[in-house]
Amino acid sequence: MGIVAGLDSAPDFTRIVVCDADTGTVLKQGYAPHPVENPQGTGRPSDVDPQAWLYSLGEAAGGGLLEGVQAIGVSSQANALVPLDAQGNTVRPAMVGADKRTQVAAADLIDALGGREAWAQAVGSVPQAGHPVTKLRWLARTEPENAARTAVLLQAHDWLVWQLLGRPVRRTTDRGGASGTGYWAAATGGYRPDLVELALGHQTLLPEVIGPAEAAGATPEGLLISAGTGETMAAAFGLGIGLGDAVVSLGASGSVMAVHPEALYDPDGMVTALADATGMHLPVVTTLNAVRTLRGTAELLGLPDLESLSDLAMKSTPGAHGLVLLPYLEGERTPNLPHTAGTLSGLRRESMKPEHLARAAFEGMLCGLADALDVLRGRGVEVRRVFLLGQAAELPAVQAAAPALFGAQVVVPQPADYAAIGSARQAAWALGVSQGTLDPRTPPLWQGAAAQVLEPGEDLAVGQAVRQQFVSVREQTHPGAFRA
């Protein structure tokens, strides 16, 4: 069928993979960091000139990387909002990331519509600091002149696709990207312009939501550009997950997502109802404390890295001699306890040893993520196997405990640029449909990710006992706070 490329514009870098359109075999790769916006700063900036993304793209594609490519798919960081004026110029730098400036705006929006359940019913999610709809509220309250000039709303991958196509009159997005805005409902497949007006003070032009296999357009040179999507959806597509599969991501915070045939309405707001890159749905539950729990414990024990913490934890046994760590170090979202702190329970003379605390940290982190999995299961989502992502997924202490605590087969894929691969797969789909060789309802079958497979086996009963120990402490400490 040809050669395609996938481009992933992450918060700090751009990765490009060039793949065989029929098999998904990666033929070439490119990489470039994003320009440093705050060289004297201590963290990632909340405002970024989107031209930096184009500069990084050009660097990553240097040396003829895209020679012979027939189609490109684009994925990008979630929740990056690019406000444009009526002429298509940026009103201000793009607002990216989990922008903590907007926390008050999120609470303001929740109250303005009548509470968390009203938002969950309207668009399948409750406003959080990072959501584009919340950024609009902040813009209206903090930069009213910029808000008044805002005439068009794009996200990062929408803007990149638009730029690659030469800034045409038609602007597009996909279901996955739209579902994370806070003003598009996955359940209905439609925008809520009234929520844009509620947040910004007036309505704007919104990009057309096109189907998973549709092309956004073609460059003057005839290079096909597919719909594009967000990083989360692209990574799920690159992994090749389907019904019965869940993905647990171990970052500083954690997330659990699964493929489901329908959009979920969750009145408690714990589930964010995203759409995926195939026409299905991708409900997500997040926790605030994952690897940060391990890092904090390593620091407390004076250990240099997570590998050392894992080695120490393996000297203990399941249940950590009764020691239980509720890892709510930064408050928590699942359950919704924003102002709480962590709890260490079960201290006895025999449990007061470094290896038991290390084991309790791993078990606490994984039990918190198992709670998030149970939220999905409790709302009818089938979970037969769990894909475990992140550097911490390679740690022996994680792999030893995860299958039994999750109650499912655990798959640990080899590290790869799955978001870029998913974008390339989307490009291959759009290319095949345009050539008449693929069905718009069925994506190309690519080679699955190479992975290690872990079974719960005889440890399942032990794992469930550890879970029950965790749940008992959680209920004693925060009665009624968790309803899965």
Rosetta blueprint (number, residue, H / E / L):
1 M L
2 G L
3 I E
4 V E
5 A E
6 G E
7 L E
8 D E
9 S E
10 A L
11 P L
12 D L
13 F E
14 T E
15 R E
16 I E
17 V E
18 V E
19 C E
20 D E
21 A L
22 D L
23 T L
24 G L
25 T L
26 V E
27 L E
28 K E
29 Q E
30 G E
31 Y E
32 A E
33 P E
34 H L
35 P L
36 V L
37 E L
38 N L
39 P L
40 Q L
41 G L
42 T L
43 G L
44 R L
45 P L
46 S L
47 D E
48 V E
49 D L
50 P L
51 Q H
52 A H
53 W H
54 L H
55 Y H
56 S H
57 L H
58 G H
59 E H
60 A H
61 A L
62 G L
63 G L
64 G L
65 L L
66 L L
67 E L
68 G L
69 V L
70 Q L
71 A E
72 I E
73 G E
74 V E
75 S E
76 S E
77 Q L
78 A L
79 N L
80 A L
81 L E
82 V E
83 P E
84 L E
85 D L
86 A L
87 Q L
88 G L
89 N L
90 T E
91 V L
92 R L
93 P L
94 A E
95 M E
96 V L
97 G L
98 A L
99 D L
100 K H
101 R H
102 T H
103 Q H
104 V H
105 A H
106 A H
107 A H
108 D H
109 L H
110 I H
111 D H
112 A H
113 L H
114 G L
115 G L
116 R H
117 E H
118 A H
119 W H
120 A H
121 Q H
122 A H
123 V H
124 G L
125 S L
126 V L
127 P L
128 Q L
129 A L
130 G L
131 H L
132 P H
133 V H
134 T H
135 K H
136 L H
137 R H
138 W H
139 L H
140 A H
141 R H
142 T H
143 E L
144 P H
145 E H
146 N H
147 A H
148 A H
149 R H
150 T L
151 A L
152 V E
153 L E
154 L E
155 Q E
156 A H
157 H H
158 D H
159 W H
160 L H
161 V H
162 W H
163 Q H
164 L H
165 L L
166 G L
167 R L
168 P L
169 V L
170 R L
171 R L
172 T E
173 T E
174 D E
175 R H
176 G H
177 G H
178 A H
179 S L
180 G L
181 T L
182 G L
183 Y L
184 W E
185 A E
186 A L
187 A L
188 T L
189 G L
190 G E
191 Y E
192 R L
193 P H
194 D H
195 L H
196 V H
197 E H
198 L H
199 A H
200 L H
201 G L
202 H L
203 Q L
204 T L
205 L E
206 L L
207 P L
208 E E
209 V E
210 I E
211 G L
212 P L
213 A L
214 E L
215 A E
216 A E
217 G E
218 A E
219 T L
220 P L
221 E L
222 G L
223 L L
224 L E
225 I E
226 S E
227 A L
228 G L
229 T E
230 G E
231 E H
232 T H
233 M H
234 A H
235 A H
236 A H
237 F H
238 G H
239 L H
240 G L
241 I L
242 G L
243 L L
244 G E
245 D E
246 A E
247 V E
248 V E
249 S E
250 L E
251 G L
252 A L
253 S L
254 G E
255 S E
256 V E
257 M E
258 A E
259 V L
260 H E
261 P L
262 E L
263 A L
264 L L
265 Y L
266 D L
267 P L
268 D L
269 G L
270 M L
271 V L
272 T E
273 A E
274 L E
275 A E
276 D L
277 A L
278 T L
279 G L
280 M L
281 H E
282 L E
283 P E
284 V E
285 V E
286 T E
287 T E
288 L L
289 N L
290 A L
291 V H
292 R H
293 T H
294 L H
295 R H
296 G H
297 T H
298 A H
299 E H
300 L H
301 L L
302 G L
303 L L
304 P L
305 D L
306 L H
307 E H
308 S H
309 L H
310 S H
311 D H
312 L H
313 A H
314 M L
315 K L
316 S L
317 T L
318 P L
319 G L
320 A H
321 H H
322 G H
323 L L
324 V E
325 L E
326 L E
327 P L
328 Y L
329 L L
330 E L
331 G L
332 E E
333 R L
334 T L
335 P L
336 N L
337 L E
338 P L
339 H L
340 T L
341 A L
342 G L
343 T E
344 L E
345 S E
346 G L
347 L L
348 R L
349 R H
350 E H
351 S H
352 M L
353 K L
354 P H
355 E H
356 H H
357 L H
358 A H
359 R H
360 A H
361 A H
362 F H
363 E H
364 G H
365 M H
366 L H
367 C H
368 G H
369 L H
370 A H
371 D H
372 A H
373 L H
374 D H
375 V H
376 L H
377 R H
378 G H
379 R L
380 G L
381 V L
382 E L
383 V E
384 R E
385 R E
386 V E
387 F E
388 L E
389 L E
390 G L
391 Q H
392 A H
393 A H
394 E H
395 L L
396 P H
397 A H
398 V H
399 Q H
400 A H
401 A H
402 A H
403 P H
404 A H
405 L H
406 F H
407 G L
408 A L
409 Q E
410 V E
411 V E
412 V E
413 P E
414 Q L
415 P L
416 A L
417 D L
418 Y H
419 A H
420 A H
421 I H
422 G H
423 S H
424 A H
425 R H
426 Q H
427 A H
428 A H
429 W H
430 A H
431 L H
432 G H
433 V H
434 S H
435 Q H
436 G L
437 T L
438 L L
439 D L
440 P L
441 R L
442 T L
443 P L
444 P L
445 L L
446 W L
447 Q L
448 G L
449 A L
450 A L
451 A E
452 Q E
453 V E
454 L E
455 E L
456 P L
457 G H
458 E H
459 D H
460 L H
461 A H
462 V H
463 G H
464 Q H
465 A H
466 V H
467 R H
468 Q H
469 Q H
470 F H
471 V H
472 S H
473 V H
474 R H
475 E H
476 Q H
477 T H
478 H L
479 P L
480 G L
481 A L
482 F L
483 R L
484 A L
